[in-house]
Structures are given as structure tokens and as C-alpha cells.
Amino acid sequence: MGRDGVPQESLFITGFSIDKRVRQNHPLRAIAKTVDFDFVYDEVRDKYGDNGNVSVPPVVTLKLMLLLVTYNVRSERELMATLPERIDWLWFLGYNLDSAIPDHSVLSKARTKWGSDVFKQFFERVVFQCVERGLVDGRKIFMDSSLVAADASRSSLVDTQSLKRHLDESYTEFERRLEDRDIGEGETNNRYVSSTDPDATIITRGPSSKLSYKVHRSVDPAHEVITATETTAGTTDDAHKMESLMNAHQENTGSQVEVVVADSKYGTVENLLACSDKGVKAHVPELRRAQEKAGMRRGIFSDASFTYDKSTDTFTCPAGKRLKRKSVHHGRQSMDYAALKTDCTACGLMGKCTRNKAGRTVKRHLRQEELDRMREIAGSRSAKADIRTRQHLMERSFARAVRHGFKRARWRGLWRVSIQEYLTATIQNIMTLARHGNPGHIANAEGTAMWEMPTERINPLFLQPV
């Protein structure tokens, strides 16, 4: 029976290789084999001077940020404290056991110095690699958005219309920070601002509200590669980002979109006609029809209940009365048609037709024929099948991001939260690239990839789910 003696450090260690201590099917080996990090040297060359102290190599800095998000480490301090204990992390960074560990402030300084463009370039380069490996079809994209909780509490909210703010000496500095703020929509966000993160906006869901950002994504269905992503204020309307996501997808993949799939939040008249102009099929339920089933429009005849006669340029209501053109709105690109007030007030169906005492008005778009064609496409059998697929596909994309800390912002400020999303989306694409696009990807005896990251958040200090 052996007994454990007093540990004694060896003066010299021979035959030790840190590479041999990292298993061959380790996920970081797949990442190192898949991604060329050297691009960052050219991207940040103009961010450094020729004199002074030598910086930590930009490649090491980028890899450290990737580790921070990949393993969902709580903080940069914790990352640096854990680094000497993780041989796999040291190997990934190109360090030895006796390498000097950088200070945690290196990462925050690099983010400030680099900005978000470097991380955007990183994301786009990995998307292009996915395209080169045949993992992106490019002709059909799915899109959706998800809220990200800001790193700020409701107690940080300041009423900008309160006279108390003039008693606080620090408010002058706070007002200066608000000058470049992209305020959210609605009266609440115009009045109340977080003093810790002015870019975050108030989102109300039921009885509760919180400060949030919003991430918008487009995903290619072939291998669920994230082809475009954008981070905005939490109150940004999803419909406003449909065209920009399509354009970013086409620029990042070099392919032409033929079909776009999204939920009714994107189904505005403007988006349907924009898709028509681009020759894109919009498998998107119309927002107006979704709204007609709820709120004040519930139980009221929809515009589809009125029959249009092109020869007379009139509508016929369910009661058989004529609605004639009343006015043209060039700003809204629409025409209003209305029946006589006497016809409406004497009609027995008025309660189901309108709550306006002056009678019912029906709108017709100046490009109504194009709009009707897009609505027909949106209601097709293939569109309904795609919409069902979209629900699960986009939920998977955001669910896989949760393991990397997606649901809460690590840092404050819109541009910093954008960096977090670029890193998260890049990690997800790298995983897809290594799983499907690398001929020599690491697999077990059954042929399935063994390098998937844990589904639960792991505390690297204690290796316990939290």
C-alpha cells in the first residue's frame, strides 16, 4: 500500500509537452484548426503606435475574448484568474506553463481601442468560410429577434423631466453622455433614462418592465449558419430591420435572396412591397391581418370583406352599399374609400363593420395589385410550411446562444453589446463550420462530433453548473 508523500516540486521537468496534455477531440482544437486569427493584425494595425510598451499580441487578445464568451466566464478578472489552471486555454493561446498572464484590463482597453468593426469583420470572415465549405445555400433566409437584458437595473432610471436633476452636480456630465444616445420609441423612453447604461431602453412585458437591447438575426436553413446579425435598442421595431438583414446576408454570402421567412411582426406593407421590388418571395404573415384578430379590430369586418370593382373604382360592402373614393394620401401611398353616412347609420351591420359614427372607410394602396400578389404568396402552402419551420429554427439559434451568456449583456453601451453578439454568433458559426465543414473534424467512434460546448453554464473555478 502506497502512501502519499509530501509534494516536492521538480527543479527540472523534461519531456513535458502542453500539446500532449490537451485531448485530441477537444473543442478548442477544432476552433484552432478551423479559424485563422492572424487577420486581426491587419485590422488593428492603425490602432497601435510605434513607441512605448509592447502590447499583448492582438491574436491573443481576440482569443481571450473568444474564451470569455465561449465558456461564459462571469468576468474578465475570473478569466485571468482561471487561465493558469486551464492547460487547454493556455494551449489555445500559445502559452506555456510559465507564461506571464496578462492583466484583465487588457481586454477592456482593446475593446475601446478596436471598436466593434474588428469583431464584425471576424464574424463576416467566418460566414464567408461557411460559404466556401458549402454550408450556406443563400437563397432562403429565416429571421427573428430576441431581447437581451441590459447590465443595468430599474433603480438606475432617471426622470429627465424632474426638477431634482438640477440639484445633482453629476447631471451635467450625464446630459453630455445622452447627446449621442439613440433613444427608444414611446414616451417612457423619452422621459426615463438609465444613468448606468443610457443606451438601454425600457421594455414592458405584462406587469413587469426591464432595460433591454434587441438582437436581430438572419439564418440560412441549410446548416443554420447565422449570416447576418444586428444589435439595436430594445424598442426597435423588428419590421425596420428586415431589409437591412437581407442586404447584409447578400453582402456576407455573395448570394441573392429568393425567399425570406419571418413572423407577422415583419409583415408590413412597406416590407412586402420592398420584397416585391427586389424580386423576393416574402413568406411573411401580414401584420394587418394579425392585428385584425385582436384589440379594437376583433369582431369587425376586415378590408378583405369589401369587394373592389376596378371598372367603377368602388368598393361594395357586405350589405351591398357602394364606397367611393374620398381622398388620396401620397405620404401613406393610399386612397380612402367611404360610403355615405346615411347608408352606414341605417345599416343593420354597422356594429360589425365600424365603431366610427361617421361610417366605414376602406383603404386601398396605390400599388394594391403588387400587394395582393405578395399576400397571395404569403398565404401559399409552401409559405405556411416555412413559417412553421421558422419557429423551431430560430428558437434553436437563440437557444444555442444562451450557453454563451446571450440573455444578459456583459457590458454597457450599444456598441459593446454589439461586440458580445458578434462574438456569440461567430462562436455558433465556428461550431457549425467545425462540425460539418471540416473534412478532418474531430469525431468519436460513432462519427458524431465530440466538441460541443456544455449546455449549462459552467463555473470554470469549480466545474459545477450554475
JONORDA-V465553 format. One record per run of one state. SS is the DSSP state (H for helix, E for strand, L for the rest). FROM is the first residue (numbers start at 1). LEN is the number of residues. Records with the same first field share a line. If there is no record, write none. Layout:
BEGIN
SS->FROM-LEN / FROM-LEN
END
This chain:
BEGIN
L->1-17 / 22-5 / 35-4 / 44-1 / 48-10 / 71-5 / 84-3 / 94-11 / 115-2 / 133-7 / 150-4 / 160-3 / 168-3 / 179-8 / 195-6 / 206-2 / 221-4 / 234-4 / 254-5 / 263-1 / 267-2 / 279-2 / 285-2 / 293-2 / 298-5 / 306-1 / 310-4 / 317-5 / 330-4 / 339-2 / 346-4 / 354-7 / 366-2 / 379-2 / 403-5 / 409-5 / 438-5 / 444-5 / 450-8 / 460-4 / 466-1
H->18-4 / 27-8 / 39-5 / 45-3 / 58-13 / 76-8 / 87-7 / 105-10 / 117-16 / 154-3 / 163-5 / 171-8 / 187-5 / 238-16 / 264-3 / 269-10 / 287-6 / 295-3 / 303-3 / 341-5 / 350-4 / 368-11 / 381-22 / 414-24
E->140-10 / 157-3 / 192-3 / 201-5 / 208-13 / 225-9 / 259-4 / 281-4 / 307-3 / 314-3 / 322-8 / 334-5 / 361-5 / 408-1 / 443-1 / 449-1 / 458-2 / 464-2
END
